[in-house]
Amino acid sequence: MHGLLGLAVRIATRLGLHRHDSHFPSMTPFEAELRRRLWWQIVIFDKRIAEITGTAITALSSCVCDQILPYNVNDADLDPNAKDYPVPHPGPTEMLFCLTRVELTVAASPDSVRQTVTTPGGRPLHKPVVHYSPSPSSPDVVTHVANTNLPADLSNFCFRMESLYLKQCDNKIPLHYFTFLMTQQALCKLRIVDYLMRTTSGDPNNSGMLDEKERDAYFMDALHMVEYDNMIQSSTQLQGFRWYTYAHFPLPAYLCLVSELRHRLTTGDLCERAWEVMIENHERRGLTRRGMRNPLHIAFGKYLVKAWDAREAAELSLGRVVQTPKIVMMLRNAMAKWKRPAPGPAPGDPGPSTSAGRQVPVQQ
């Protein structure tokens, strides 16, 4: 997939999709807008795959892009024979979701600068540094505001996204509702990554200069991120959009929740709510039906089990017993199988040896 996407990026740049239509004087407004839409969809997809695979190379980092954002217009506003550009709408259009995804994509550092954060167990992960810069200039009413007033800090960026896009959403319209939930989820994710960037190592017991209030806010963002995902997965009116979420599992939220549930919030109302939300998310996404060989479970399962072990111990110290969730029991059984030692050498077998014929001990 990543290789095919890289090929698509190279074809797009060879076609000049990343360049403003002023570089192509004979291009019609209709063709220019279609090129813009295609380019930014490639950029969005490429950036997400880069996040999943951990690569620092993206479409935006590998070329000089001066392409503007797509116009805030409906498909019906585009005429192949038109000589003039369509007039952007001041309110939401069919491009609402696409525009928010472009905004969120270009919000990360365009040169893909990365810092190292860790999982709850200390394994390094690579996440983009949260950094904001103005969007490309655009005659679009909505994005023009972003060009001149895009703030440099995360809180103002989130406020701007909510003001320009989310407040205009009519949640009775499926596209608007999906845009609202996915954008809120993405903003939670950015705040989580920002928190991880400001901690010294991602270890909840070594949170640098961050106080308890900030850690609580970080935990709530993670909780809300999974709750938004549950709302999407459970909504009948969003059934047609659910395919898009398959590549957007709320893993950063899980990293936060199990870390805090293991070390700090081992009991209480928030603890119970977090576990209910994660268990529901597993059910909604069908993770318990796909077997424990899911890469997510292999990489992350032991942290989930350790967090539950911490809760069991905390509740037991208070004289209470909690029922073990199905996912935890399944993970415990699977982990027992994964940890089975490799069989030793057969009788009479001298065992592994080096190229010089010298015996070496068998690693158990």
Salt bridges, closest charged atoms under 4 A:
ASP21 OD1 - HIS20 NE2 3.75
ASP21 OD1 - ARG36 NH1 2.64
GLU33 OE1 - ARG36 NE 2.97
GLU33 OE2 - ARG37 NE 3.34
GLU51 OE1 - ARG48 NH1 2.79
GLU51 OE1 - LYS189 NZ 2.90
ASP66 OD1 - ARG19 NE 3.09
ASP66 OD2 - HIS23 NE2 2.80
ASP75 OD1 - ARG37 NH1 2.75
ASP77 OD2 - HIS89 NE2 2.80
GLU103 OE1 - ARG160 NH2 3.10
ASP194 OD2 - ARG198 NE 3.10
GLU212 OE2 - ARG264 NH1 2.77
GLU214 OE2 - ARG198 NH1 3.13
ASP216 OD1 - ARG264 NH1 3.01
ASP221 OD1 - ARG191 NE 3.07
GLU227 OE2 - ARG273 NE 2.98
ASP229 OD2 - ARG285 NE 2.77
GLU260 OE2 - ARG215 NH2 3.04
GLU260 OE1 - ARG264 NE 2.63
GLU280 OE2 - ARG284 NE 3.24
ASP309 OD1 - ARG332 NH2 2.64
GLU312 OE1 - ARG332 NH2 3.21
GLU315 OE2 - ARG311 NE 3.88
GLU315 OE1 - ARG320 NE 2.71
